[in-house]
Amino acid sequence: MKNTDEFHMTIQFLGNDCKTAEPIIEALKKIRLTPFEIEMGNALPFPNSLEPRGVWIECRLTSELKKLAEDIQNAIKGIGYISDKPFKAHITLGRYKHPPRQKIKEIEGEPHKFDIKEFYLVESTLTPKGPVHKKLATFTALI
């Protein structure tokens, strides 16, 4: 079982060729985050139920979450990073080393809400035992 401290929502993947985090940190510092609430939904296989490579929990895309994603994309665009795909609100639970050969069903759960009061710049390093995440910076909401 994965350590739940490792669960996260990727709002924008910046790639594997970042030389230094400082320009990214400076750009993200300009974002004015207001606390808001997220609602988690059902557990789903991705990219689809017939050929699953992992499982994620969908999250409702609220106007506040959409704004945060847009603010992050705009901030990093100013220093040369362009979003390569649209934001999909989800929390990845895990990936399959050996994907199952049968269709995986959606697991319905009770909606769960939690507060967002900060976001992070995180460096991910892939290892044979799975990704290792390191927080490089924390950006806290104005209260």
Beta strands, then each sheet from edge to edge (+ up, - down):
strand 1: 36-46
strand 2: 54-59
strand 3: 90-95
strand 4: 112-116
strand 5: 118-127
strand 6: 130-140
sheet 1: 3+ 2- 1+ 4-
sheet 2: 5+ 6-
end
